[in-house]
Amino acid sequence: QVQLVESGGGLVQPGGSLRLSCAASGTIFSISTMGWYRQAPGKERELVAAITTADSTNYADSLKGRFTISRDNAKNTVYLQMNNLKPEDTAVYYCNAEYRPSRWLARNLELWGQGTLVTVSS
């Protein structure tokens, strides 16, 4: 069984901070890219940030400077530090991973977590 489990979501006031965590488990040979996406009510899912094994990062332009993505390769875990949260950040945040399930399968598969709700409201 291969899965991603997110944690750290919840209710926070504007200007507050949250740290999301996502841990991959199961039969995984390697993970290339891990990232965070979010989907607000009535909106399409969008990229928040992504990070490679080599720690190259990619952020949504509107979020760069407030959000920071990091990963612990040894633990197959990715984190998202969210600072100065705004009401428009309210969304379900999904963890994503591109992983190689086996050394014998030379392509990456996509894995999604269940999502964790972040609500920014006063």
C-alpha positions in Angstrom: 0.0 0.0 0.0 1.3 3.4 -1.0 -0.2 6.5 0.5 0.4 10.1 1.5 -0.9 11.4 4.8 -1.2 15.1 5.4 -1.5 16.8 8.8 -1.3 20.2 10.3 -4.4 21.8 8.8 -7.0 23.7 10.9 -8.4 27.0 11.7 -6.2 30.0 12.0 -6.7 33.8 12.2 -5.5 36.1 9.5 -1.8 36.8 10.0 -1.2 33.5 11.7 0.9 30.6 10.7 0.5 26.9 10.1 2.9 24.1 9.2 1.6 21.3 7.0 3.3 17.9 6.9 3.0 15.1 4.4 4.5 11.7 4.8 4.7 9.0 2.1 4.6 5.4 3.1 4.4 2.0 1.4 6.3 0.4 -1.4 8.2 3.3 -2.9 11.5 2.9 -4.6 12.1 6.6 -4.9 10.4 10.0 -4.9 11.3 12.7 -7.4 9.1 15.6 -6.8 6.8 16.4 -3.9 4.5 19.3 -3.7 1.5 21.0 -2.3 -1.6 22.0 -4.2 -4.8 23.6 -3.0 -8.3 24.0 -4.0 -10.6 26.7 -2.7 -14.4 26.5 -2.9 -15.5 27.1 -6.4 -11.9 27.2 -7.7 -9.7 24.8 -9.6 -6.9 23.1 -8.0 -3.6 25.0 -8.2 0.0 24.5 -7.5 1.2 26.0 -4.2 4.8 24.8 -4.2 6.9 21.9 -5.3 10.3 20.6 -4.4 12.7 18.1 -6.0 15.0 15.6 -4.3 17.8 18.1 -4.9 15.8 20.8 -3.1 15.0 22.8 -6.2 11.8 24.7 -5.5 8.9 26.2 -7.5 6.3 28.5 -5.9 3.2 30.1 -7.1 4.2 33.7 -7.7 1.5 35.1 -5.4 2.7 32.9 -2.5 6.4 33.2 -2.8 7.7 34.9 0.3 5.0 33.8 2.6 5.1 30.0 2.1 8.2 27.8 2.3 8.4 24.2 1.2 11.0 21.8 2.4 11.5 18.0 2.5 13.2 15.3 4.5 14.2 12.7 1.9 15.2 10.2 4.6 11.7 10.3 6.0 9.9 10.8 2.6 8.2 13.8 4.1 7.4 17.2 2.7 6.5 20.3 4.7 4.8 23.5 4.0 5.4 26.5 6.3 2.6 29.0 5.8 3.1 32.5 7.3 1.0 35.6 7.3 -2.0 33.7 6.2 -4.9 35.5 4.5 -8.5 34.6 4.1 -7.9 33.8 0.5 -5.6 31.1 1.5 -8.6 29.1 2.8 -8.6 25.8 0.8 -8.1 22.1 1.0 -4.4 21.5 0.7 -3.3 18.4 -1.1 0.0 16.7 -1.0 1.3 15.3 -4.2 4.3 13.1 -5.1 5.8 11.8 -8.2 7.3 8.5 -7.3 8.9 5.4 -8.7 7.3 2.3 -7.2 9.9 -0.2 -8.3 13.5 -0.3 -9.6 12.1 -2.3 -12.5 9.5 0.3 -13.6 11.3 3.2 -15.1 8.6 5.8 -14.9 7.1 7.9 -12.2 3.5 7.5 -10.9 1.4 10.1 -9.3 0.2 10.0 -5.8 -2.2 12.2 -4.0 -3.1 12.6 -0.3 -6.6 13.0 1.1 -6.2 16.7 1.7 -6.2 18.8 4.8 -8.5 21.8 5.3 -6.9 25.1 6.1 -9.4 27.8 7.1 -8.2 31.4 7.6 -10.8 33.4 9.3 -11.3 35.9 12.2 
